[in-house]
Each structure stands twice: as structure tokens, then as C-alpha cells.
């Protein structure tokens, strides 16, 4: 029964991964129709915030009001939960064995995203489209962030359930090595390439590199989650959830 549940759980995670990857590739295709417009990441729009930061705050404020960040695997981007608006509903008490851990990979995600924009979009700036590209960029960044951190946390939890000894390893490199599954990672890259071809994205090599870096950042998030979870009483919580190892 436990083995069947584990298979069902990893199957669900992989389905969610495939869905998110398709949404990201579709978003990149839409964004590739516009010029790079990289100045929206720096140029001030309102309240001393750039176009991107301003819209990120607005979008996540709305999400927060509707209760999005009450769940552990829903991680805000750039801003902390305390910086966003309070939910307009009763607190949701959700425990799935996952200890809430704050991991910030926002700088790495933004730099990776800006790199893929340069590879896929026409060069230059067109201020007339700043509003539209800012909207698209924020949608894509939030999806990539969820793909890396939200899904990364769930995958880490699943891997701990399969190999509890991960909670006893203090070396980042050793944990990262144990989390690596080359066959699965190759499969993810190949599926993403097929998606890129489906959406007629031209620079397939850039998509491959982009996907590999997302996988690497996801693994970095998993490692950080496991290391911080070791300090946050995860082992006891996990034992309570599973009645011991």
C-alpha cells in the first residue's frame, strides 16, 4: 500500500511538473513576440519601484487577499508574506508534513529569465509595449518561481519520505548528489524541447540551457529546504506524520 501511494504521489508531482513546464514555454512564446524591454526591470514606475517590482507587488497582493500564500508550498516572489496584504478569509490550517521554510532564489531566477529573453526576443526597447511586457514578465516569473520553489519543496518532501537518511546529511554537495536523477532530468529536458518545438520557439539550444538551469535551481531549493528543515524540527514532524521511519 505504501509503495502504491508513493507511486501515485510521484505521478502527481510529475504531472504537475509537465503542466507547469508547458505553461512556462507557452508564456515564453507569447513574450518572444515583443522586444526584450529589459529596462522595465530597472526603470522606476511608481513609489520608487520598477515596472516589474511594482506589478509583482500588485499581483501578489491580490493573490494574498484571496488566501494564496496560506499554504506552505506557495512562496511569494521577491516580497515576503508579511509585506503582502492580509487574506480576507479565515486562516487555513494545512499540514502535510512540510515545515514552512523561507528560501530566496529571486535574484537567480530574474537573471535566468532575463537571459532567456535576450535569446528569444527581438533586441531593443519599445516603451509603448512596457505595460504589456511587464504583465507577461510578471506572469512568467511567478510561474517559474512556483516551478522552482513550490514544486521543489514538495519534491524534497517526497524524496525525504523515500530516503529519510537525507535528514542526517549536513553537506550541501552530498545532498545535491543524492537528489540528482540524471535519467529523469534528461527526460524533462527532452519533453521541454518538444514543447518548444510545438510552440515554434526558434532557439532550441537556449531552451535546453534554460531548462537545465531551472532543474539545477530546483535542486538547489530542495537542498536548502532539507538543510533548513533539519533545523526546524522536521524530523519530529515527519515522525508524527508517518509514525516513525
BELGI-V65454 format. One line per field, one symbol per residue. ss: DSSP state (H for helix, E for strand, L for the rest). phi: phi as a letter, one per 30 degrees, with the letter a starting at -180 (. if undefined). A space follows every 10 residues. Layout:
ss = ???
phi = ???
//
This chain:
ss = LHHHHHHHHH HHHHHHHHHH HHHHHHHHHH HLLLELLHHH HLLEEELLEE HHHHHHHHHH HHHHHLLHHH LLLLLLLLLL HHHLLLLLLL LLLLLLLLLL LLLLLHHHHH HHHHHHHHHH LELLLLHHHH HHHHHHHHHH HHHHHHHHHH HHHHHHHHHH HHLHHHHHLL LHHHHHHHHL LHHHHHHHHH HHHHHHHHLL LLLHHHHHHH HHHHHHHHHH HHHHHHHHHH HLLHHHHHHH HHLLL
phi = .ddddddddd ddddddeddd dddddddddd dddcdehddd dbddcahicd eddddedddd ddedddiecd cdcccdcidd eddcdddcad dccbbbjcdd bdbccddddd dddddddddc cedjbbddce ddddeddded dddddddddd dedddddddd ddbededccc dedddedddd bedddddddd ddddddddch ddcddddede dddddddddd ddddddddde dcideddddd dchjd
//
